[in-house]
């Protein structure tokens, strides 16, 4: 499936790009996004070039580039054997395990479109994404099969490939599966009689012929679901050329730090961020593939003892993370048992990095946190601080190569330097649009090809950008977008709720947390009832941390809820009325 999209307009002159002066030596102003016709070409080049190098490390076992090549080719042949037409959508719902990159490579090599799915989604959230994307197949780990079972009849999915954590671990895999299923009890009961086991699919694929499709730059590679600027979860259409551009942009930006890695060491990155998130997808998996690096897959970053135990086994150079993970690691008593001294790049994204965390990280590791900025709609990276910086700037940095950014007013006019405006981005990494939502696409794209982010920022005279506010009511919880509209729509359907509103409040651990204000219709409705309902219908980071009851919600004369008035000090508990 190909999308026709005009090439971005000619870049403005360097005089209009004050940020170029901040570029470290050797970082180009532009990258050549036409270097590869597709992500498949990029991956296949690395499979051949780095065949004997380890590509991934997971639970103590390593897989070489040649092994990932063979596994993904077999799975691609199996998928093609299902009779799915070229351009069909295939979902992947797994944590960071070796099957994830194998499945991604297989889907793309087979000529299909990857749909990344958060494995912690509830059945309601999963159903929406599968129906909206039109996915006809899904690769899912058995830990979450019970969720799929609940909504499968309401989706277009016809083929289910079911993985288990230990599938590719050999003899050790049986032990891993037994622990996951019976000791940790991480696999709730499920019935998916039509599912084909991952290893069975591989075996069948090895007996089948693989046909390499002709995939071009304008073919769709990924549907990356996001709330965009409204709150309705929709797929950002990322073309092969969008993602290739961002991989090459990220490579160029990190090059000054990567050049300091000893020639005797394979570039190695820690992948603690979930691969279904576009940050890890591009900056860990695809950039690692491009540079012949090794990626250490961390299946559960919340299990800090396990994370630190794993990191003690490796020499690693790159660590993308969010502020909450940096902070949690710093506060763990075993932090100093890991050798952090080989770290060259600590990338902070997804949410604002706190100055106090950045200061402590530099003191403890010797490597500064380099904060960047991006969105699902920009594949994701758009701006970053120079990797050579030794001090924390408190900004999101400057636009990366081949990227233009500006601050604009509501009419789309650029505002003067130092004046707050909505950040707008133009570059080869900007999405083609939202999947089957032309009106939403038109709403966020300017006539001259800039994407309106919904974030309010200022640019200083050096070309550094700083986020000062959000135009939208989005809540940012540990780097994940949470939209009040979605929470309100879900809770409003609950018996006993007259009306409700959700807002973001400061939280020292997650940056922001969700506060839910409820007006009761039924006086018997309790906080416990609401929490139980939210647990069944919203994934963890979307659930309210604070629930407050009021007799009414503040509103404008025309009836619009004034969310800003709900963020302050809680009112005394309301006396419920029938």
C-alpha positions as CSV (number, residue, x, y, z in Angstrom):
1,X,0.0,0.0,0.0
2,X,1.5,3.2,-1.1
3,X,0.7,6.8,-0.2
4,X,1.3,9.6,-2.7
5,X,2.7,12.6,-0.8
6,X,4.5,15.6,-2.3
7,X,8.1,16.0,-1.3
8,X,8.7,18.6,1.4
9,X,9.3,22.1,0.0
10,X,12.9,23.2,-0.5
11,X,14.7,23.9,2.8
12,X,15.2,27.5,3.8
13,X,18.6,29.0,3.8
14,X,21.1,28.5,6.7
15,X,20.5,32.2,7.6
16,X,17.0,31.2,8.6
17,X,18.3,28.3,10.7
18,X,20.2,29.8,13.6
19,X,20.4,26.3,15.2
20,X,23.0,25.2,12.7
21,X,25.7,27.0,14.7
22,X,25.0,24.7,17.6
23,X,25.7,21.5,15.6
24,X,28.8,19.6,16.8
25,X,31.6,19.3,14.3
26,X,30.9,16.6,11.7
27,X,27.1,16.7,12.0
28,X,25.6,17.6,8.6
29,X,22.8,20.1,8.1
30,X,21.0,17.6,5.8
31,X,20.8,13.9,5.5
32,X,20.1,11.9,2.3
33,X,16.7,10.2,3.0
34,X,16.9,8.4,-0.3
35,X,19.8,6.2,0.8
36,X,17.5,3.2,1.1
37,X,14.2,2.5,-0.9
38,X,12.7,0.9,2.2
39,X,13.3,-0.3,5.8
40,X,13.5,-3.8,4.3
41,X,16.6,-2.7,2.2
42,X,18.1,-1.2,5.3
43,X,17.6,-4.4,7.3
44,X,18.8,-6.8,4.6
45,X,21.9,-4.8,4.1
46,X,22.7,-5.2,7.8
47,X,21.8,-8.9,7.9
48,X,24.5,-9.4,5.2
49,X,27.0,-6.9,6.4
50,X,26.9,-7.8,10.1
51,X,25.9,-11.5,9.8
52,X,28.1,-12.9,12.6
53,X,27.6,-10.0,15.0
54,X,25.1,-10.4,17.9
55,X,22.0,-8.3,17.1
56,X,19.9,-8.9,20.2
57,X,20.5,-10.1,23.8
58,X,17.5,-11.4,25.7
59,X,17.3,-13.3,29.0
60,X,21.0,-14.3,28.7
61,X,21.0,-15.5,25.1
62,X,22.2,-13.7,22.0
63,X,21.0,-13.9,18.4
64,X,23.2,-12.9,15.5
65,X,22.1,-10.8,12.5
66,X,22.2,-13.9,10.4
67,X,19.8,-15.7,12.8
68,X,17.4,-12.8,12.9
69,X,17.6,-12.8,9.1
70,X,16.7,-16.5,8.9
71,X,13.9,-16.3,11.6
72,X,12.2,-13.3,10.0
73,X,12.4,-14.7,6.5
74,X,10.7,-17.9,7.7
75,X,8.0,-15.9,9.5
76,X,7.6,-13.7,6.4
77,X,7.1,-16.7,4.3
78,X,4.4,-18.0,6.7
79,X,2.6,-14.7,6.7
80,X,2.6,-14.6,2.9
81,X,1.2,-18.2,2.9
82,X,-1.9,-16.9,4.7
83,X,-2.9,-15.2,1.5
84,X,-3.0,-11.7,2.9
85,X,-2.7,-9.1,0.1
86,X,0.2,-6.7,0.0
87,X,-0.3,-3.7,2.2
88,X,-2.4,-5.7,4.7
89,X,-2.1,-4.6,8.4
90,X,-0.6,-7.0,10.9
91,X,-0.6,-6.1,14.6
92,X,2.1,-7.0,17.1
93,X,1.2,-7.1,20.8
94,X,4.3,-8.1,22.9
95,X,6.7,-6.7,25.4
96,X,10.4,-6.4,24.6
97,X,11.3,-10.0,23.8
98,X,13.2,-11.5,20.8
99,X,10.0,-12.3,19.0
100,X,9.2,-8.6,18.6
101,X,12.1,-7.6,16.2
102,X,11.7,-10.9,14.4
103,X,8.0,-10.3,13.9
104,X,8.6,-6.6,12.8
105,X,11.2,-7.7,10.2
106,X,8.9,-10.5,9.0
107,X,5.9,-8.2,8.6
108,X,7.8,-5.6,6.7
109,X,9.7,-8.2,4.5
110,X,6.4,-9.8,3.6
111,X,5.1,-6.5,2.3
112,X,2.7,-5.7,5.1
113,X,2.1,-2.8,7.4
114,X,3.0,-3.1,11.0
115,X,0.5,-2.0,13.7
116,X,2.3,-1.5,17.0
117,X,0.0,-2.3,20.0
118,X,0.5,-1.6,23.7
119,X,0.4,-5.1,25.3
120,X,-1.1,-3.6,28.5
121,X,-4.2,-2.4,26.6
122,X,-7.6,-3.4,27.9
123,X,-10.0,-5.3,25.6
124,X,-11.8,-2.1,24.8
125,X,-8.7,-0.3,23.8
126,X,-7.4,-3.2,21.8
127,X,-10.7,-3.7,20.0
128,X,-10.7,0.0,18.9
129,X,-7.1,-0.3,17.4
130,X,-7.7,-3.5,15.6
131,X,-11.0,-2.3,14.1
132,X,-9.6,1.1,13.2
133,X,-6.5,-0.3,11.5
134,X,-8.3,-3.1,9.9
135,X,-5.7,-5.6,11.0
136,X,-6.3,-9.1,9.6
137,X,-3.6,-10.8,11.7
138,X,-1.9,-10.4,15.0
139,X,1.3,-11.7,16.6
140,X,0.7,-11.7,20.4
141,X,2.4,-13.1,23.4
142,X,0.3,-15.5,25.5
143,X,0.5,-13.3,28.6
144,X,-2.1,-11.0,26.9
145,X,-4.1,-13.6,25.0
146,X,-7.0,-13.3,27.4
147,X,-7.4,-9.7,26.4
148,X,-7.6,-10.6,22.7
149,X,-10.1,-13.4,23.4
150,X,-12.5,-10.8,24.9
151,X,-12.7,-8.7,21.8
152,X,-11.6,-10.9,18.9
153,X,-15.1,-11.6,17.6
154,X,-15.6,-7.8,17.2
155,X,-12.5,-7.3,15.1
156,X,-11.4,-8.1,11.5
157,X,-8.6,-10.3,12.8
158,X,-8.6,-13.7,11.1
159,X,-5.1,-15.0,12.0
160,X,-3.5,-15.2,15.4
161,X,0.1,-16.2,16.0
162,X,0.7,-16.9,19.6
163,X,4.1,-16.5,21.2
164,X,5.5,-17.6,24.6
165,X,8.3,-15.9,26.4
166,X,10.7,-18.8,26.0
167,X,9.9,-19.7,22.4
168,X,13.4,-19.1,21.0
169,X,15.5,-19.9,24.1
170,X,16.1,-23.6,23.3
171,X,16.1,-25.9,26.4
172,X,16.1,-22.9,28.7
173,X,12.8,-21.8,27.1
174,X,10.8,-24.6,28.7
175,X,12.0,-23.4,32.1
176,X,11.3,-19.8,31.3
177,X,7.7,-20.7,30.2
178,X,7.1,-22.8,33.3
179,X,8.2,-19.9,35.5
180,X,6.1,-17.3,33.6
181,X,3.0,-19.5,33.5
182,X,3.1,-21.3,36.9
183,X,5.4,-19.5,39.3
184,X,4.8,-15.9,38.4
185,X,1.3,-16.7,37.0
186,X,1.6,-14.1,34.3
187,X,-0.5,-16.0,31.8
188,X,-4.2,-15.7,32.7
189,X,-6.4,-18.5,31.3
190,X,-7.5,-18.1,27.7
191,X,-9.1,-19.9,24.8
192,X,-7.9,-19.1,21.3
193,X,-8.4,-22.4,19.4
194,X,-7.6,-20.9,16.1
195,X,-4.2,-19.6,17.2
196,X,-1.0,-20.9,15.6
197,X,2.0,-21.1,17.9
198,X,5.0,-18.9,17.0
199,X,7.4,-21.8,16.6
200,X,4.9,-23.8,14.5
201,X,4.6,-20.8,12.2
202,X,8.3,-20.6,11.9
203,X,8.6,-24.3,11.1
204,X,5.9,-24.0,8.4
205,X,7.5,-20.9,7.0
206,X,10.8,-22.7,6.6
207,X,9.1,-25.2,4.3
208,X,7.5,-22.4,2.3
209,X,8.8,-20.1,-0.4
210,X,9.4,-16.4,0.5
211,X,8.7,-13.9,-2.3
212,X,10.5,-10.6,-1.8
213,X,8.0,-7.8,-2.6
214,X,9.0,-4.6,-4.4
215,X,8.6,-2.0,-1.6
216,X,9.2,1.7,-2.2
217,X,9.7,4.8,-0.1
218,X,6.1,5.9,-0.3
219,X,4.7,2.5,0.9
220,X,3.3,2.5,4.4
221,X,5.6,0.8,7.0
222,X,3.9,1.4,10.3
223,X,0.6,2.6,11.8
224,X,1.7,4.2,15.1
225,X,-1.4,4.9,17.2
226,X,-1.5,8.1,19.1
227,X,-4.1,10.5,20.5
228,X,-2.8,13.2,18.1
229,X,-4.2,16.6,18.9
230,X,-7.6,15.5,19.9
231,X,-8.0,12.4,22.0
232,X,-9.5,9.8,19.6
233,X,-6.8,7.2,19.2
234,X,-5.7,7.2,15.5
235,X,-2.9,5.8,13.4
236,X,-0.1,8.1,12.3
237,X,0.8,6.8,8.9
238,X,4.6,6.4,8.8
239,X,6.0,5.6,5.4
240,X,9.2,3.7,4.8
241,X,11.0,7.0,3.9
242,X,9.7,8.7,7.0
243,X,11.3,6.1,9.3
244,X,14.5,5.8,7.1
245,X,14.9,9.5,7.4
246,X,14.6,9.5,11.2
247,X,17.0,6.6,11.5
248,X,19.6,8.5,9.4
249,X,18.9,11.7,11.3
250,X,19.4,10.0,14.6
251,X,22.6,8.3,13.4
252,X,24.0,11.6,12.3
253,X,23.1,13.4,15.5
254,X,24.6,10.7,17.7
255,X,27.8,10.3,15.6
256,X,30.1,12.5,17.7
257,X,29.4,10.4,20.7
258,X,29.5,7.1,18.9
259,X,32.9,7.9,17.4
260,X,34.3,7.7,21.0
261,X,33.4,4.0,21.3
262,X,36.6,1.9,21.1
263,X,36.9,0.1,17.8
264,X,37.2,-3.2,19.7
265,X,33.7,-2.8,21.2
266,X,30.4,-3.4,19.3
267,X,28.1,-0.5,19.8
268,X,25.5,-1.7,22.3
269,X,22.3,-0.1,23.4
270,X,19.9,-0.8,26.3
271,X,16.3,-1.1,25.2
272,X,14.3,-0.6,28.3
273,X,11.6,1.5,26.6
274,X,8.8,-0.6,25.0
275,X,9.4,-1.3,21.4
276,X,5.7,-0.6,20.6
277,X,6.5,3.0,21.5
278,X,7.9,4.9,18.5
279,X,10.9,6.2,20.5
280,X,12.4,2.7,21.1
281,X,11.2,1.4,17.7
282,X,13.3,3.9,15.8
283,X,16.1,4.9,18.2
284,X,16.7,1.4,19.5
285,X,15.6,-1.2,17.0
286,X,16.0,0.4,13.6
287,X,19.0,2.6,14.5
288,X,20.7,-0.5,16.1
289,X,20.1,-2.4,12.9
290,X,21.5,0.4,10.7
291,X,24.7,0.7,12.8
292,X,25.4,-3.0,13.3
293,X,24.8,-2.6,17.0
294,X,23.7,-5.0,19.7
295,X,20.4,-4.3,21.5
296,X,19.8,-5.5,25.1
297,X,16.1,-6.2,25.3
298,X,14.6,-5.5,28.8
299,X,11.1,-7.1,29.0
300,X,10.0,-5.3,32.2
301,X,11.7,-2.0,33.1
302,X,9.6,-1.8,36.2
303,X,11.5,-4.8,37.7
304,X,14.5,-2.7,38.6
305,X,16.5,-5.5,40.3
306,X,16.2,-7.6,37.1
307,X,17.2,-4.6,35.0
308,X,20.3,-3.9,37.0
309,X,21.2,-7.6,37.1
310,X,21.0,-7.7,33.3
311,X,23.0,-4.5,32.9
312,X,25.8,-5.9,35.1
313,X,26.4,-8.5,32.4
314,X,27.1,-6.0,29.6
315,X,29.3,-3.2,28.3
316,X,26.8,-0.7,26.8
317,X,27.1,2.7,25.2
318,X,23.6,4.0,24.5
319,X,20.6,4.3,26.9
320,X,17.4,5.9,25.7
321,X,14.9,6.4,28.6
322,X,12.3,8.6,30.1
323,X,12.8,10.8,33.2
324,X,10.9,8.4,35.5
325,X,13.2,5.5,34.6
326,X,16.4,7.5,35.1
327,X,15.1,8.7,38.4
328,X,14.0,5.2,39.6
329,X,17.4,3.7,38.7
330,X,19.3,6.5,40.5
331,X,17.2,5.8,43.7
332,X,17.8,2.1,43.6
333,X,20.4,0.8,46.1
334,X,22.1,-1.4,43.5
335,X,22.6,1.4,41.0
336,X,26.4,1.5,41.5
337,X,26.8,-2.2,41.0
338,X,26.5,-1.5,37.2
339,X,29.5,-0.1,35.2
340,X,28.0,3.0,33.7
341,X,31.4,4.4,32.6
342,X,31.2,3.1,29.1
343,X,27.9,5.0,28.5
344,X,28.3,7.6,25.7
345,X,24.7,8.7,25.0
346,X,21.9,8.9,27.6
347,X,18.9,10.0,25.6
348,X,15.9,11.5,27.5
349,X,12.6,11.8,25.7
350,X,8.9,11.2,26.0
351,X,8.5,13.6,28.8
352,X,10.5,16.5,30.3
353,X,13.8,15.6,32.0
354,X,14.0,17.2,35.4
355,X,17.1,19.2,36.2
356,X,17.7,17.5,39.5
357,X,17.6,14.0,37.8
358,X,19.9,15.2,35.1
359,X,22.4,16.6,37.6
360,X,22.5,13.3,39.7
361,X,22.7,11.2,36.5
362,X,25.8,13.1,35.4
363,X,27.4,12.9,38.8
364,X,26.8,9.1,39.1
365,X,27.5,8.0,35.5
366,X,29.8,10.7,34.0
367,X,27.4,10.8,31.0
368,X,25.0,13.7,30.7
369,X,21.3,13.1,29.8
370,X,20.7,14.5,26.3
371,X,17.1,15.6,26.1
372,X,15.3,15.5,22.9
373,X,11.8,16.0,21.5
374,X,9.5,14.2,19.1
375,X,6.1,12.7,18.5
376,X,4.6,9.6,16.9
377,X,3.8,11.9,14.0
378,X,7.5,12.7,13.4
379,X,8.8,9.1,13.6
380,X,9.6,10.4,16.4
381,X,12.7,12.6,16.7
382,X,12.5,16.2,15.7
383,X,14.9,18.1,18.1
384,X,17.7,17.2,20.5
385,X,20.4,18.8,22.5
386,X,23.9,18.2,21.1
387,X,25.4,14.9,22.4
388,X,28.6,16.7,23.1
389,X,27.0,19.0,25.7
390,X,28.2,18.5,29.3
391,X,25.6,20.7,30.9
392,X,21.8,20.3,31.2
393,X,20.1,23.0,29.1
394,X,16.5,22.6,30.3
395,X,15.5,22.9,26.6
396,X,14.5,20.3,24.0
397,X,17.5,21.3,22.0
398,X,17.7,22.3,18.3
399,X,16.1,20.8,15.2
400,X,18.1,17.7,14.0
401,X,19.4,17.5,10.4
402,X,16.9,18.2,7.5
403,X,14.4,19.4,10.1
404,X,12.8,22.9,10.3
405,X,10.9,24.1,13.4
406,X,9.1,27.3,14.2
407,X,6.6,28.8,16.6
408,X,3.4,29.9,15.0
409,X,0.2,31.7,16.1
410,X,-3.4,30.4,15.6
411,X,-3.4,31.7,12.0
412,X,-0.2,29.9,11.2
413,X,2.1,33.0,11.2
414,X,5.5,32.6,12.6
415,X,5.9,34.5,15.9
416,X,9.1,36.5,16.8
417,X,12.0,35.0,18.6
418,X,11.3,34.6,22.3
419,X,7.6,34.7,21.8
420,X,5.5,31.7,22.8
421,X,3.7,29.9,19.9
422,X,2.7,26.5,18.8
423,X,5.7,24.4,17.7
424,X,5.4,23.4,14.1
425,X,7.7,20.9,12.4
426,X,8.7,20.2,8.7
427,X,11.0,17.5,7.6
428,X,11.3,14.1,5.8
429,X,10.3,12.3,9.1
430,X,6.9,13.9,9.3
431,X,4.0,11.4,8.8
432,X,1.9,11.2,5.6
433,X,-1.2,11.8,7.7
434,X,-3.6,10.0,10.0
435,X,-5.0,6.7,8.9
436,X,-8.3,7.2,7.0
437,X,-8.9,10.5,8.8
438,X,-8.4,13.3,6.2
439,X,-10.1,16.0,8.3
440,X,-7.8,15.3,11.2
441,X,-4.8,15.4,8.9
442,X,-5.9,18.7,7.4
443,X,-6.3,20.1,10.9
444,X,-2.7,19.5,11.9
445,X,-0.9,20.2,8.7
446,X,-0.2,23.7,7.4
447,X,-0.4,24.7,3.8
448,X,3.4,24.8,3.5
449,X,3.9,21.3,5.0
450,X,4.5,22.0,8.7
451,X,3.0,19.7,11.3
452,X,1.3,21.5,14.2
453,X,2.3,19.7,17.4
454,X,-0.1,21.2,19.9
455,X,2.9,22.1,22.1
456,X,3.5,25.7,23.0
457,X,7.2,26.6,22.9
458,X,9.6,29.5,22.5
459,X,12.8,29.6,20.3
460,X,15.7,31.7,21.5
461,X,18.1,33.5,19.3
462,X,20.4,30.5,19.1
463,X,17.7,28.3,17.7
464,X,17.1,26.3,20.9
465,X,13.5,25.4,21.7
466,X,11.8,25.2,25.1
467,X,8.3,23.8,25.8
468,X,6.3,26.1,28.0
469,X,2.8,24.8,27.8
470,X,0.4,22.6,25.9
471,X,-2.3,23.9,23.6
472,X,-4.3,20.7,24.1
473,X,-5.4,19.3,27.4
474,X,-3.2,16.2,27.0
475,X,-1.8,14.7,30.2
476,X,1.8,13.3,30.0
477,X,2.2,10.3,32.3
478,X,5.8,8.9,32.2
479,X,6.1,9.8,28.6
480,X,2.7,8.5,27.5
481,X,0.0,10.7,26.1
482,X,-3.3,10.5,28.1
483,X,-6.3,12.4,26.7
484,X,-9.0,13.6,29.1
485,X,-11.7,13.0,26.4
486,X,-11.0,9.3,26.4
487,X,-11.1,9.0,30.2
488,X,-14.2,11.1,30.4
489,X,-16.0,9.1,27.6
490,X,-15.2,5.8,29.5
491,X,-16.2,7.0,33.0
492,X,-19.4,8.8,31.7
493,X,-20.8,5.4,30.6
494,X,-20.6,4.1,34.2
495,X,-23.8,3.7,36.1
496,X,-24.2,6.4,38.8
497,X,-22.0,9.0,37.1
498,X,-23.8,12.2,36.2
499,X,-20.8,13.9,34.6
500,X,-17.0,13.9,35.0
501,X,-13.8,15.7,33.9
502,X,-10.2,14.6,33.8
503,X,-7.1,16.8,34.2
504,X,-3.4,16.4,34.7
505,X,-1.8,17.2,38.1
506,X,1.9,17.3,38.9
507,X,3.4,14.0,40.1
508,X,7.0,13.6,41.3
509,X,7.3,10.1,39.9
510,X,5.5,10.3,36.6
511,X,5.7,14.0,35.8
512,X,2.0,14.2,35.7
513,X,-0.9,12.0,36.9
514,X,-4.6,11.8,36.1
515,X,-7.1,13.5,38.4
516,X,-10.7,12.6,37.9
517,X,-13.5,14.8,39.2
518,X,-16.9,13.2,39.3
519,X,-20.5,14.5,39.9
520,X,-22.6,11.6,41.2
521,X,-26.0,10.6,40.0
522,X,-26.2,7.8,42.5
523,X,-25.1,8.7,46.1
524,X,-24.0,5.1,46.6
525,X,-21.2,5.4,44.0
526,X,-17.8,5.2,45.7
527,X,-14.2,5.8,44.8
528,X,-13.6,2.0,44.9
529,X,-16.4,1.5,42.3
530,X,-14.8,4.0,40.0
531,X,-11.3,2.5,40.4
532,X,-12.6,-1.0,39.7
533,X,-14.4,0.2,36.5
534,X,-11.3,2.1,35.3
535,X,-9.1,-0.9,35.9
536,X,-11.3,-2.9,33.5
537,X,-11.5,-0.3,30.8
538,X,-8.3,1.8,30.9
539,X,-4.7,0.7,30.8
540,X,-2.6,1.4,33.9
541,X,-1.1,4.8,33.0
542,X,-4.5,6.2,32.0
543,X,-6.2,5.4,35.3
544,X,-6.9,8.3,37.7
545,X,-4.5,8.6,40.6
546,X,-6.7,11.1,42.4
547,X,-10.6,10.8,42.4
548,X,-12.6,13.8,43.7
549,X,-16.3,14.1,44.1
550,X,-18.1,17.5,43.5
551,X,-21.7,18.6,43.4
552,X,-21.1,20.3,40.0
553,X,-18.3,21.1,37.5
554,X,-17.2,24.6,36.7
555,X,-18.3,25.7,33.3
556,X,-18.3,28.6,30.9
557,X,-21.6,30.4,30.1
558,X,-22.0,28.1,27.1
559,X,-21.5,25.0,29.2
560,X,-17.9,24.1,28.4
561,X,-16.1,22.5,31.4
562,X,-13.3,24.7,32.8
563,X,-10.6,22.0,33.2
564,X,-8.1,24.5,34.5
565,X,-10.2,25.2,37.6
566,X,-10.1,21.5,38.5
567,X,-6.3,21.3,38.7
568,X,-6.1,23.1,42.0
569,X,-6.6,22.3,45.7
570,X,-9.4,19.7,46.2
571,X,-12.7,21.0,47.4
572,X,-14.2,19.6,50.6
573,X,-16.0,16.3,49.8
574,X,-19.3,17.0,48.1
575,X,-22.5,15.9,49.7
576,X,-24.1,13.6,47.1
577,X,-27.5,14.4,45.9
578,X,-29.9,11.9,44.3
